């Protein structure tokens, strides 16, 4: 990133900073579950419309998705992803206390930052592009339901990335830098066991809870024995209300997580076979309700280095003394007696593997993808009420504001030097030459498009494709 670009981007960041921070707060104060982000998406759509972007609905008739673009002449399409869904059961107070609140949704993954920050980066890149050299389109793709790894798979299936040349994004984590390394592949679905309800004093061979418990026990045993590279994660849904009533329906939501999609798929296939056998042995009905699957990130060093170069000029997040004091107090709540560990450097990460799964990982196997992360204290767990608390406090704002500047500068660097696009695409072709991606499975389409509330109250019924 040359000095002139840095100055132009910094000028626009300073101009928009109050609006960006207001959006951080507004999204945090109004969290919405995956597939139900109606107001969250509307705020970002309005932000883009107010700054001259053409805003339209996304392909696939997904109510909380959108595509917005602003073009100057000829050139590549650089798409920046926006996420805005929250997690169930992870609300928290965040201004003067660290008290977790039960049940309600909360931004325990910082998507109240990602949506506004990534959207602002697009607005700033388009504004700076209009003032100087270069051409092309800056586009924002509004992506719902990331927390269940569904939205971008649905958008990919509907063709939303068909003419995109490069994708950029950002996320909070435990380090600050540009990344070019893989993360986990994930396959997930819900297994529903259907028995007969009644008084628990009667003996019955059609006890849905016993079948579900047998299923979980056998899957975990098989995982330890046959799937060393796979992590199995599950929760029980609709598992009964009192021991005195035999439940007629029990739902088990399972994920298989592994370095490679084939490993995760094989583990999930084992789950299906196990559920089918147990249901037959115990004389009850069952069904599988597939949700989604995604590969982990495909590294792209070309885009990683472009973003790393931009981040050298931007530098790490600029936390104030008050910010550090709040994060230190929150760390003491999560990890008593431990000094806060906070990464204050900016680095390029092109080795190792990240622990999470992202549905834009599937996109990265088809369109070159670059990403930047910003750091939170290591002792504050992601997907935890404390991360929600931090996400709603001004101490969390310097990280995503850094990402705004880095992503905007990266988008400009690509638009002003389209050779980056060709090199990034060539790298993608080399990396996928021996393992071209097949089409991922997508489930819960009717449910998450038309009745997402039934997904979250565990009443949905949709046969897997």
C-alpha positions in Angstrom: 0.0 0.0 0.0 1.6 3.3 -1.1 1.6 6.4 1.1 -1.1 8.2 -1.0 -3.5 5.2 -0.7 -2.8 5.0 3.1 -3.6 8.7 3.5 -6.8 8.5 1.4 -8.1 5.5 3.2 -7.3 6.9 6.7 -9.1 10.1 5.8 -12.3 8.2 5.0 -12.0 6.0 8.0 -11.8 9.1 10.3 -14.8 10.6 8.5 -17.0 7.4 9.0 -15.7 6.3 12.4 -18.6 7.7 14.4 -21.1 6.0 12.1 -19.2 2.7 12.1 -19.1 2.7 15.9 -22.8 3.5 16.1 -23.4 0.5 13.9 -21.2 -1.7 16.2 -23.5 -0.7 19.1 -26.8 -0.9 17.2 -26.0 -4.5 16.0 -24.9 -5.5 19.5 -28.0 -4.1 21.2 -30.3 -5.9 18.7 -28.9 -9.4 18.2 -30.7 -11.8 15.9 -30.4 -15.5 15.4 -29.1 -17.1 12.2 -31.6 -16.8 9.4 -33.6 -14.2 11.3 -31.3 -11.2 10.9 -34.0 -8.9 9.4 -33.1 -5.7 11.2 -29.4 -6.3 11.2 -29.3 -6.8 7.5 -31.5 -3.7 7.0 -29.1 -1.4 8.8 -26.2 -2.5 6.6 -28.3 -2.2 3.5 -29.2 1.4 4.5 -25.6 2.2 5.2 -24.6 1.1 1.7 -27.6 2.9 0.1 -26.7 6.1 1.9 -23.3 6.0 0.3 -24.4 5.4 -3.3 -24.3 1.6 -3.6 -26.9 -0.2 -5.6 -28.5 -2.5 -3.1 -30.6 -5.5 -4.1 -31.8 -8.9 -2.9 -29.4 -11.8 -3.1 -30.0 -14.8 -5.5 -31.8 -17.7 -4.0 -34.7 -15.7 -2.3 -32.9 -15.7 1.0 -34.7 -13.0 3.0 -31.8 -11.7 5.1 -29.1 -11.8 2.4 -28.3 -9.0 0.0 -25.9 -7.9 -2.7 -24.7 -4.3 -3.1 -22.3 -2.8 -5.5 -20.6 0.4 -6.7 -18.7 0.4 -10.0 -16.2 2.8 -11.7 -15.4 1.9 -15.2 -13.9 -1.4 -16.2 -12.0 -3.8 -13.9 -12.4 -6.7 -11.5 -15.2 -7.4 -9.0 -13.9 -7.3 -5.4 -16.5 -8.6 -3.0 -16.3 -8.0 0.7 -18.4 -10.3 2.9 -20.7 -9.0 5.7 -21.9 -11.2 8.6 -24.4 -10.1 11.2 -26.0 -13.1 13.0 -25.7 -13.8 16.7 -25.5 -16.9 18.8 -28.3 -18.4 20.9 -28.0 -18.3 24.7 -25.0 -16.0 24.8 -26.3 -12.6 25.8 -24.3 -10.6 28.3 -24.2 -7.2 29.9 -21.2 -5.2 28.6 -20.9 -1.7 29.9 -20.4 -1.6 33.6 -20.5 -5.3 34.5 -19.6 -8.8 33.2 -22.8 -10.6 34.1 -24.0 -13.3 31.7 -27.7 -13.3 30.9 -29.5 -16.6 30.3 -31.0 -17.8 27.1 -31.1 -14.7 24.9 -28.9 -14.3 21.8 -25.7 -12.4 21.9 -22.8 -11.4 19.7 -20.3 -13.9 21.1 -18.4 -14.1 17.8 -18.3 -10.4 17.2 -20.5 -10.3 14.1 -21.7 -6.9 15.3 -18.2 -5.8 14.3 -17.8 -7.8 11.1 -20.9 -6.6 9.3 -20.3 -2.8 9.9 -16.5 -3.0 9.5 -16.5 -5.0 6.3 -19.4 -2.9 4.9 -17.5 0.3 5.8 -14.3 -1.0 4.1 -16.3 -1.4 0.9 -17.8 2.1 1.2 -14.3 3.6 1.8 -12.6 1.6 -1.0 -15.3 2.7 -3.5 -15.0 6.4 -2.4 -11.2 6.3 -2.7 -11.4 4.5 -6.0 -13.7 7.3 -7.3 -11.1 9.9 -6.3 -8.1 8.3 -8.0 -6.8 5.8 -10.5 -8.1 2.3 -11.1 -11.5 0.8 -12.0 -13.8 -2.1 -11.2 -16.6 -2.9 -8.8 -16.6 -2.9 -5.0 -19.3 -5.3 -3.9 -20.8 -6.3 -0.5 -22.4 -9.7 -0.2 -24.6 -9.8 2.9 -24.3 -13.3 4.3 -26.8 -14.6 7.0 -26.5 -17.7 9.1 -22.7 -18.0 9.4 -23.0 -19.4 12.9 -24.6 -22.6 11.4 -22.3 -22.5 8.4 -25.3 -22.2 6.0 -25.6 -18.7 4.5 -22.7 -18.6 2.2 -23.3 -22.2 1.0 -26.8 -21.2 0.1 -25.5 -18.1 -1.7 -22.9 -20.1 -3.5 -25.5 -22.6 -4.6 -27.7 -19.8 -5.9 -24.8 -18.2 -7.9 -24.1 -15.2 -5.8 -20.3 -15.5 -6.4 -20.5 -16.4 -10.1 -18.9 -13.2 -11.4 -16.7 -12.3 -8.4 -13.0 -12.1 -9.0 -11.7 -11.8 -5.4 -13.3 -12.1 -1.9 -12.1 -10.3 1.2 -13.2 -10.6 4.8 -12.2 -10.1 8.5 -12.8 -11.6 11.9 -11.9 -11.2 15.6 -9.5 -13.8 17.0 -6.4 -14.0 19.3 -3.9 -12.5 16.9 -3.7 -9.6 14.5 -2.6 -10.2 10.9 -3.3 -11.4 7.5 -4.0 -15.1 7.1 -3.2 -17.6 4.4 -3.8 -21.0 6.1 -6.6 -23.6 6.4 -9.2 -24.1 9.1 -11.5 -27.0 9.8 -14.0 -28.6 7.4 -17.4 -29.2 9.0 -20.5 -31.3 8.3 -23.6 -31.0 10.4 -27.2 -32.2 10.7 -29.9 -33.1 13.2 -30.9 -36.7 14.1 -34.5 -37.0 15.2 -35.7 -40.1 17.1 -39.4 -40.7 17.4 -40.9 -43.0 20.1 -44.0 -43.1 22.2 -44.8 -40.6 25.0 -46.3 -41.8 28.2 -45.9 -42.5 31.9 -42.3 -43.5 32.7 -43.6 -46.3 35.0 -44.6 -48.4 32.0 -41.9 -50.3 30.3 -41.6 -49.4 26.6 -39.3 -50.4 23.8 -39.9 -47.1 22.0 -38.1 -44.7 24.3 -36.8 -41.9 22.0 -34.4 -40.6 24.7 -32.8 -44.0 25.3 -32.3 -44.4 21.5 -30.7 -40.9 21.3 -28.4 -41.7 24.2 -27.4 -45.0 22.7 -26.7 -43.1 19.4 -24.5 -40.6 21.1 -22.6 -43.2 23.0 -21.9 -45.3 19.9 -20.9 -42.3 17.8 -18.5 -41.1 20.4 -17.0 -44.6 20.8 -16.6 -45.0 17.1 -15.1 -41.6 16.9 -12.4 -42.5 19.4 -11.8 -45.8 17.7 -12.0 -45.0 14.0 -11.8 -41.3 13.4 -8.8 -39.9 15.2 -8.6 -36.8 13.0 -12.3 -35.9 13.6 -13.9 -33.9 16.4 -17.5 -34.9 17.2 -19.6 -32.1 18.8 -23.3 -32.5 19.7 -26.2 -31.0 21.7 -29.5 -32.6 22.7 -32.6 -30.7 21.6 -36.2 -31.5 22.7 -35.0 -34.2 25.0 -37.9 -34.2 27.4 -39.0 -32.1 30.4 -39.2 -34.5 33.4 -38.0 -38.1 34.1 -41.7 -39.0 34.8 -42.6 -38.6 31.1 -41.1 -40.8 28.4 -40.5 -38.2 25.5 -41.9 -39.0 22.1 -39.3 -37.0 20.3 -35.6 -36.4 20.9 -33.3 -34.4 18.6 -29.5 -34.6 18.5 -27.7 -31.9 16.6 -24.2 -33.2 15.5 -21.1 -31.7 13.9 -18.1 -33.6 12.5 -15.1 -31.3 12.3 -11.8 -32.4 10.5 -8.9 -31.0 8.5 -10.3 -32.4 5.3 -13.9 -32.5 4.0 -13.6 -36.2 3.2 -12.8 -37.0 6.8 -15.8 -35.0 8.1 -18.1 -36.6 5.5 -17.0 -40.1 6.4 -17.7 -39.4 10.0 -21.1 -38.1 9.3 -22.0 -41.1 7.1 -21.0 -43.3 10.1 -23.5 -41.3 12.2 -26.3 -41.9 9.7 -25.6 -45.7 9.6 -25.5 -45.8 13.4 -28.8 -43.9 13.8 -30.5 -46.2 11.3 -29.3 -49.4 13.1 -30.2 -48.2 16.6 -33.7 -47.1 15.5 -34.2 -50.5 13.9 -33.0 -52.4 17.0 -35.1 -50.3 19.4 -38.2 -50.4 17.2 -38.8 -46.7 16.6 -38.8 -44.2 13.7 -36.1 -41.7 13.0 -35.0 -39.2 10.4 -31.9 -37.2 9.5 -32.3 -33.5 8.8 -29.1 -32.3 7.1 -28.1 -28.7 7.7 -24.8 -27.9 5.8 -21.2 -28.7 5.1 -18.2 -26.6 4.3 -14.6 -27.1 3.5 -11.9 -25.2 5.5 -10.1 -22.2 4.0 -8.0 -22.8 0.9 -4.9 -20.6 1.5 -4.1 -17.9 -1.0 -0.6 -16.4 -0.5 -1.1 -13.7 -3.2 -4.0 -12.1 -1.4 -2.5 -12.8 2.0 0.6 -10.9 1.1 -1.4 -8.0 -0.4 -3.3 -7.7 2.9 -0.2 -8.2 5.0 1.5 -5.3 3.2 -1.5 -3.1 3.9 -1.5 -4.0 7.5 2.2 -3.0 7.9 1.1 0.6 7.2 -2.1 0.4 9.3 -0.4 -1.2 12.3 -2.1 -3.1 15.2 -5.3 -1.9 17.0 -4.8 1.3 19.0 -6.2 0.4 22.4 -6.5 3.1 25.0 -5.6 2.7 28.7 -9.3 2.5 29.5 -9.7 -0.2 26.8 -6.9 -2.3 28.3 -8.3 -1.8 31.8 -11.7 -3.2 30.8 -10.1 -6.1 29.0 -7.9 -6.9 32.0 -10.9 -6.9 34.3 -12.8 -9.2 32.0 -9.8 -11.5 31.8 -9.7 -11.7 35.6 -13.3 -12.8 35.5 -12.6 -15.5 33.0 -9.2 -16.6 34.2 -8.6 -15.5 37.8 -5.0 -15.0 38.7 -3.7 -14.9 35.1 -2.2 -11.8 33.6 -3.9 -10.8 30.4 -2.3 -12.0 27.2 -3.1 -9.7 24.3 -1.3 -9.8 20.9 -0.1 -6.3 20.1 1.8 -7.1 16.9 0.8 -7.4 13.3 2.0 -10.6 11.5 1.5 -12.7 8.4 0.2 -16.2 9.1 0.9 -18.7 6.4 1.6 -21.9 8.4 -0.4 -24.0 10.8 -4.2 -24.5 10.9 -7.0 -22.6 12.6 -9.3 -24.2 15.0 -12.6 -22.9 13.6 -14.8 -23.6 10.7 -16.2 -20.9 8.3 -18.7 -21.2 5.5 -16.6 -18.8 3.4 -14.1 -21.6 3.4 -16.3 -23.3 0.8 -16.2 -20.1 -1.3 -12.4 -19.9 -1.1 -12.2 -23.1 -3.1 -13.9 -21.3 -6.1 -12.9 -17.7 -5.7 -9.6 -16.4 -4.2 -10.2 -15.3 -0.7 -8.1 -13.0 1.6 -8.7 -12.3 5.3 -7.5 -10.3 8.2 -7.9 -10.9 11.9 -7.7 -8.7 15.0 -6.8 -9.8 18.5 -8.8 -10.1 21.6 -7.3 -11.2 25.0 -6.5 -15.0 24.9 -8.4 -15.7 28.1 -11.7 -14.4 26.8 -13.3 -17.4 25.1 -14.9 -17.2 21.7 -18.5 -18.3 21.7 -18.9 -17.4 25.4 -20.8 -14.7 27.2 -17.6 -12.9 28.0 -16.9 -12.4 24.2 -20.4 -11.0 23.9 -19.6 -8.6 26.8 -16.4 -7.4 25.1 -18.1 -7.1 21.7 -20.5 -4.5 23.2 -17.8 -2.4 24.9 -15.8 0.4 23.2 -12.6 -1.6 24.2 -13.5 -3.9 21.3 -13.7 -1.2 18.6 -10.0 -0.6 17.8 -9.7 -4.1 16.3 -12.4 -3.9 13.7 -11.6 -0.3 12.9 -8.1 -1.5 12.0 -9.7 -4.1 9.8 -11.8 -1.4 8.0 -8.6 0.4 7.0 -6.7 -2.8 6.0 -9.5 -4.3 3.9 -10.3 -1.0 2.2 -6.6 -0.5 1.3 -6.4 -4.1 0.2 -9.4 -3.7 -2.1 -7.9 -0.6 -3.6 -4.5 -2.3 -4.1 -6.3 -5.1 -6.1 -8.5 -2.8 -8.1 -5.5 -0.6 -9.0 -3.3 -3.5 -9.9 -5.5 -6.2 -11.5 -2.4 -8.5 -11.9 -3.1 -9.5 -8.3 -6.4 -11.0 -9.5 -4.7 -13.1 -12.2 -2.0 -14.3 -9.8 -4.5 -15.1 -7.1 -6.7 -17.1 -9.6 -3.6 -18.9 -10.9 -2.7 -19.9 -7.3 -6.2 -21.2 -6.7 -6.1 -23.3 -9.8 -2.7 -24.8 -8.8 -4.0 -25.6 -5.3 -7.2 -27.3 -6.6 -5.7 -29.1 -9.6 -5.6 -32.4 -7.9 -8.6 -32.0 -5.6 -11.2 -29.9 -7.5 -14.2 -29.1 -5.2 -17.5 -30.9 -5.8 -20.8 -29.3 -5.1 -21.4 -29.1 -1.3 -24.7 -30.5 0.1 -27.1 -27.9 1.4 -30.0 -28.8 3.7 -32.7 -26.9 5.6 -33.4 -24.7 2.6 -37.1 -24.4 3.0 -36.8 -24.0 6.7 -34.2 -21.3 6.9 -35.7 -19.4 4.0 -39.4 -19.5 4.9 -39.7 -20.4 8.6 -36.3 -20.0 10.5 -38.1 -19.7 13.8 -39.0 -23.4 13.6 -35.3 -24.2 13.3 -34.6 -22.5 16.5 -37.5 -23.8 18.5 -36.6 -27.3 17.2 -39.9 -28.0 15.5 -38.6 -28.0 11.9 -39.1 -31.0 9.6 -37.2 -31.2 6.3 -36.0 -34.4 4.7 -32.3 -34.2 3.7 -31.5 -33.8 0.0 
